[in-house]
């Protein structure tokens, strides 16, 4: 979603801001802008891609050593230049970039109007700029402290003040914000956007504000200066290039064997990160939910109890009576998904133990939960997750303990084989040219993989797709099957071959075109086409069977000329509920 970059460093800021915005593109955005402080604050904004912003910059002089930039994913108001950040205060004194949601926006808007200022945008963020100028009496840090004390909700703020053109001011509450140090000082919502000259970072905590100069930063909490830890900015946090691949999605697909190997060999977990308690709930959104669902049979096997799998956004409204000793495992690739963070907070309020499984150690979710297990998949740039999913399955396999240890160890090698087996899907993509709707069906762990396959196809090709438990098809959805409807049948569990054959026959009788993803020659023979997978433990199989589904979505989207790494309307990290 929205991304923030800021830089002050005794050299031209605009190119550094643009490079930072490009690194933030993967998060998803629909407009972007930068502001630079010189004799006065000047800004350039544009709807659409950063390339459009660059074109406008060619026609504008934006000179200054200190500036802020933003990629916006519209929430309050459409993607227009007025709504695009940075927002200026009416007197031109302050420029503001903001990630998050100001929940008391209406009340503050009224306050600003009462002071004689008419906001020009629909955004909650613009109001922050006006409040800063209303509360300003010469010290921007004091104005910022007064302003944030009025804000309810979540915010990461980057601020310029025309009276102090070499400084950036920052504030953080429930939305990530980092300060980077090196040759110059940087502010960003995301380590991947920091320039190469930055080698150390401070992760700001909730309630902190900061003043950044070219030589470093001073951090404050409730008006008092505080010491903050600096850590090395690991190269793994920086966005790597495409390394010759045409898209990040395919690059990241091919990184899966290595990423899974890192997950399972890593000791990147808290001391008490294990399965514990009297019952387990797995919680996540989107693909993280699908990964959790695919592992339910495995966790039920090891715990000997039924395991809940909940969508984070729904967990908040469940009426469950607190059960002493329940453990909630919250899965999130980014660790910044608002629904999942709120679910973790709710779980804690109810007295449950909380364990985060995330790919980003320095994330809000890791900090919110009692304990963590880090998947170490490396930065994921493609909006559609691939290695995020497979490493989550591997991480849950790790938690499942000894019974699954041997099967978990095999996953990197099996993922490698699945990647190779999927290469033939390039030719199958043609079958989807006129597809009205595509089905993905499976049972047990294969059901989680089927849901994920449908999600992948929908998000990057924009073709309607339904992930369905194979047994459910006949209870209604089968009415959509007609001649040529593509149906992907996932079957990795030998115990389910008989039932899978029945489902496949039922579809084919109605004219459906079936592509099998299976390790069973018998199932493969019953399908119109098949991807042969190596045999895999049926309770961990989603880490392997999902790979052909990712590839299929990729090939279909490629044929259709879609913007694969940045699909329409989507954001990488969904930081609003
Ligand atoms: C789909 C996808 C999303 C995410 C979801 C949760 O490809 O990436 O469905 O899985 O937004 O994100 P995280 O895992 O970062 O909490």
Boltz pocket constraint, residues with backbone or C-beta under 6 A from the ligand:
constraints:
  - pocket:
      binder: B
      contacts: [[A, 285], [A, 286], [A, 287], [A, 288], [A, 289], [A, 331], [A, 332], [A, 333], [A, 334], [A, 335], [A, 336], [A, 337], [A, 340], [A, 383], [A, 384], [A, 385], [A, 388], [A, 455], [A, 456], [A, 459], [A, 571], [A, 572], [A, 573], [A, 574]]
      max_distance: 6.0
